[in-house]
Amino acid sequence: MGINVTKPGLLSSIQDLGRNGYRKDGIIVGGAMDGLALRIGNLLIGNAEDTAGIECTLMGPELLFESAQLICITGGDLSPRIDQEPVKMWRPVFVKKGAVLSFGAGVLGCRTYITASGGFKLPLVLGSHATYIKAGFGGFKGRALKKGDSLEFANPYTGAQARSNWSADLSKLYPGIQDPVIRIIPGPEYDWFTEEAKQALQRQDFKLSTAADRMGYQLESVELPLKQARELLSSAVAFGTLQVTGKGSPILLMADHQTTGGYPRIAQVVSADFSLLAQKRPGEHIRFKLVTVEEAHALLQQRAKQFKQLKHTLMLKGIL
């Protein structure tokens, strides 16, 4: 027993933290766009942090629970409701058999994550449950969820309903997602660009165009020209790589980015800001702030320390 998809939402898919170790074979990492939200959602209900959950984009699904379950909803606020009653996010929630989880208007952010105690019963593909939709494998039948799909729980919840009667302060670990400033470090080809392009990178607002998906965001703003026309051999790229096309148009690579790219890489988003980036909607504006590699490392170390503190708290509560 598990859940039945009565409405799929705009784009709902099974995602974990990605498929690592295969980029040399041309297979992307993929996984959750907002990996931090997924990790926290798993920990709050006692799962391993890489357990697969449901990633919902802009407009959430409607899910009928065919058996009782303990869940957690994290990430962007898409107005979750159980049997039409608002439900709190960022805490364990007990869902009774026969209840319906649905979503209303998007209040804040772009992507919501639904994790279930014990996860879902799905086949591993190259060591991961992540859905790679364009290639048609992983997750649930290699595709986005559709009306009528049934997802089986790996371990139906049999614990006490009281386990949902608490919450945690996550304001430091998962800060607000409204900040328009995205921190970057210089990319490998940063010095290929004109001084005007470098200044514009930090002084101009960039609008996320409607051409934005799990593979990448096209950004609308001024052109970022090279000092001179140069060719680049196809080189490694990563989540958060900021490429610039031959016409000077910037593209931010996201979770389902290709393994290599041939456009110059002017910058790289620091990993501490991946969640902030993943929660941006088409039409919203962002600004870039250049930081040093040392500052980026310090931000990552701070995040790791905060995560360790959360795990310690959950262990003391008997959740982990």
C-alpha positions in Angstrom: 0.0 0.0 0.0 1.1 3.5 -0.7 -0.2 6.6 -2.5 -2.3 7.0 -5.6 -1.7 10.0 -7.8 -5.2 11.6 -8.5 -3.6 14.7 -10.0 0.0 14.9 -11.1 0.6 18.6 -10.8 2.8 20.5 -13.2 5.9 18.4 -12.9 6.2 15.8 -10.1 9.0 13.2 -10.1 10.9 10.9 -7.9 14.3 12.3 -6.9 17.1 11.5 -4.5 20.6 13.1 -4.3 21.6 11.9 -7.7 23.5 9.2 -9.6 27.2 9.7 -8.9 30.1 8.0 -10.5 28.9 7.8 -14.1 29.8 11.2 -15.6 32.8 9.6 -17.3 30.2 7.5 -19.2 28.2 10.6 -20.2 25.5 9.9 -17.6 24.4 12.9 -15.6 24.2 13.1 -11.8 20.7 14.6 -11.8 18.7 14.3 -8.5 16.8 16.9 -6.5 17.1 20.5 -7.6 17.1 21.5 -4.0 19.0 18.8 -2.4 19.2 20.5 1.0 15.4 20.6 1.3 15.2 16.9 0.5 17.9 16.0 3.0 16.2 17.9 5.8 12.8 16.4 5.0 14.3 12.9 5.2 16.1 13.5 8.5 13.0 15.0 10.2 11.2 11.7 9.8 14.2 9.4 10.5 15.2 8.5 7.0 18.7 8.4 5.6 19.2 11.8 4.0 19.6 10.4 0.5 16.2 8.6 0.5 14.2 9.4 -2.6 11.1 11.6 -2.3 8.7 13.5 -4.6 9.9 16.7 -6.1 6.9 19.0 -7.1 7.4 22.0 -9.3 5.3 25.2 -9.1 2.0 23.4 -8.9 1.8 20.4 -6.6 0.0 17.1 -7.1 -3.0 15.5 -5.4 -2.2 12.3 -3.6 -4.5 9.8 -2.0 -3.0 7.9 0.9 -4.0 4.2 0.7 -2.4 3.6 4.0 -1.3 5.7 7.0 2.1 7.3 6.7 4.5 9.8 8.4 5.6 12.4 5.9 7.5 15.7 5.8 7.0 18.6 3.3 9.9 20.9 2.7 11.3 23.4 0.2 9.1 26.0 -1.5 5.7 26.8 0.0 3.0 25.6 -2.5 0.2 25.7 0.1 0.0 22.0 1.2 -3.3 20.8 2.6 -4.5 17.5 3.9 -8.3 17.0 3.4 -8.4 20.7 2.5 -6.9 21.7 5.9 -3.6 23.6 5.8 -0.7 21.5 6.9 2.6 22.8 8.4 5.9 22.3 6.6 9.3 21.5 7.9 8.0 19.0 10.5 6.8 15.4 10.6 3.1 15.1 9.6 1.0 12.0 10.3 -1.4 11.2 7.4 -4.3 8.9 8.0 -5.4 6.2 5.6 -7.8 7.6 3.0 -6.6 11.2 3.5 -5.8 13.4 0.4 -2.7 15.6 0.2 -3.1 18.5 -2.2 -1.6 21.9 -2.9 -3.0 25.3 -3.6 -1.4 28.6 -4.7 2.4 28.9 -4.7 3.3 31.3 -1.9 7.0 31.2 -2.0 9.6 29.3 -4.0 9.4 26.9 -6.9 9.9 23.3 -5.7 8.4 21.4 -2.8 9.6 18.0 -1.5 7.5 15.2 0.0 9.4 12.6 1.9 7.8 9.5 3.4 9.0 7.4 6.4 11.0 4.5 4.9 10.8 6.0 1.4 9.2 4.3 -1.7 9.6 0.9 -3.1 11.3 1.5 -6.4 14.1 -0.2 -8.4 17.6 1.2 -8.2 19.1 2.2 -11.6 22.9 2.7 -11.4 22.7 3.0 -7.7 20.0 5.7 -7.6 16.3 6.3 -7.7 16.6 9.7 -9.4 14.4 10.2 -12.4 16.2 11.3 -15.6 13.2 12.3 -17.6 14.9 13.1 -20.9 16.6 9.7 -21.0 13.6 7.9 -19.6 15.1 5.9 -16.7 15.1 5.9 -13.0 12.5 7.0 -10.5 9.0 5.8 -11.4 9.1 4.3 -14.9 11.6 6.9 -16.0 9.1 9.7 -16.2 7.1 12.3 -14.4 4.2 11.1 -12.3 0.8 10.8 -14.1 -2.8 10.5 -13.0 -3.5 6.9 -11.8 0.1 6.1 -10.8 0.5 4.1 -7.6 3.6 4.5 -5.5 4.2 1.7 -2.9 5.8 2.6 0.4 9.0 0.6 1.1 8.0 0.4 4.8 4.4 1.3 5.7 4.5 3.4 8.9 3.4 1.6 12.0 4.8 4.0 14.6 3.0 6.3 17.0 1.1 9.3 15.7 2.7 11.3 18.5 6.0 11.3 16.6 4.6 14.2 14.5 4.0 16.5 17.5 7.2 18.5 17.4 9.1 20.9 15.1 12.7 22.2 14.8 14.2 25.6 14.2 15.8 25.4 10.8 16.1 29.1 10.1 20.0 29.0 10.1 20.3 25.7 8.2 17.7 26.6 5.5 17.6 30.4 5.3 14.9 32.4 3.4 14.7 31.8 -0.3 13.6 35.3 -1.3 17.1 36.8 -1.4 17.9 37.7 -5.0 21.7 37.6 -4.5 23.5 34.5 -5.7 27.1 34.2 -4.7 29.6 33.1 -7.4 33.3 32.4 -7.8 35.2 33.1 -11.1 34.9 30.4 -13.7 37.8 28.9 -15.6 37.3 31.3 -18.6 36.5 34.4 -16.4 39.5 36.3 -17.8 38.3 35.7 -21.4 35.6 38.3 -20.9 35.8 42.0 -21.2 36.0 44.3 -18.2 32.5 45.5 -19.1 31.2 42.0 -19.0 32.8 41.4 -15.6 31.3 44.6 -14.2 27.8 43.8 -15.7 28.0 40.3 -14.1 27.8 41.9 -10.6 25.9 45.1 -11.3 23.1 44.0 -13.6 19.9 42.2 -12.6 19.3 39.0 -14.5 15.8 37.7 -15.3 15.0 34.0 -15.4 13.4 33.5 -18.7 10.5 31.0 -19.4 13.2 28.8 -21.0 14.0 27.4 -17.5 13.9 23.7 -16.6 15.8 21.1 -14.7 18.6 21.2 -17.2 19.3 25.0 -17.0 18.0 28.5 -16.8 18.4 31.0 -19.6 19.0 34.5 -18.2 17.8 37.7 -19.8 20.0 40.8 -19.4 22.8 42.6 -21.2 25.2 40.6 -23.3 28.5 39.4 -21.7 31.0 39.7 -24.5 34.4 38.0 -24.8 37.5 40.1 -25.4 37.9 38.3 -28.7 36.3 35.3 -30.4 37.7 32.1 -29.0 36.9 28.4 -29.3 36.7 26.1 -26.3 37.0 22.4 -26.3 34.1 20.7 -24.7 34.9 20.8 -20.9 33.5 19.7 -17.6 30.5 21.5 -16.2 28.6 21.3 -12.9 25.4 22.3 -11.1 25.6 26.1 -11.0 28.1 26.6 -13.8 27.3 29.9 -15.6 28.1 29.5 -19.3 27.9 32.2 -21.9 26.8 31.5 -25.5 28.6 32.9 -28.6 26.0 35.6 -28.6 26.8 36.7 -25.1 23.7 35.2 -23.4 24.3 33.6 -20.0 22.9 30.1 -19.1 22.9 28.7 -15.6 23.2 24.9 -15.5 21.0 23.0 -13.1 20.5 19.5 -11.8 20.0 17.7 -15.2 22.9 19.6 -16.9 25.0 17.8 -19.5 28.3 16.3 -18.4 30.4 18.6 -20.6 29.8 21.9 -22.4 31.5 24.0 -25.1 30.6 27.5 -24.0 33.0 29.6 -21.9 32.4 29.4 -18.1 32.4 32.8 -16.7 31.4 31.8 -13.1 30.3 29.0 -10.8 27.6 29.4 -8.2 28.8 28.4 -4.7 27.2 25.2 -3.4 25.8 27.0 -0.3 23.4 28.9 -2.7 22.2 25.9 -4.7 18.9 25.8 -2.8 18.3 29.6 -3.3 18.9 29.1 -7.0 16.7 26.0 -7.3 13.7 27.9 -5.7 13.8 30.8 -8.2 10.8 30.9 -10.6 10.7 31.9 -14.2 10.3 35.7 -14.4 12.1 36.4 -11.1 15.3 38.4 -11.0 18.7 37.5 -9.5 21.9 39.3 -8.9 25.4 37.9 -8.7 28.0 38.6 -6.0 31.6 37.6 -6.6 33.3 35.9 -3.6 36.6 34.1 -3.1 37.1 30.4 -3.1 38.1 30.6 0.5 34.7 32.3 1.3 32.9 29.6 -0.6 34.7 26.9 1.4 33.8 28.7 4.7 30.1 28.8 3.7 30.2 25.0 2.9 31.9 24.3 6.2 29.3 26.3 8.1 26.5 24.4 6.4 28.2 21.1 7.3 28.4 22.2 10.9 24.7 23.2 11.0 23.8 19.9 9.5 25.8 18.0 12.1 24.0 19.9 14.8 20.6 19.0 13.4 21.6 15.3 13.3 22.8 15.5 16.9 19.5 17.0 18.0 17.5 14.4 16.1 19.5 11.6 17.7 18.8 13.0 21.2 15.1 13.0 20.3 15.3 9.4 19.2 14.4 10.2 15.6 17.7 9.0 14.0 
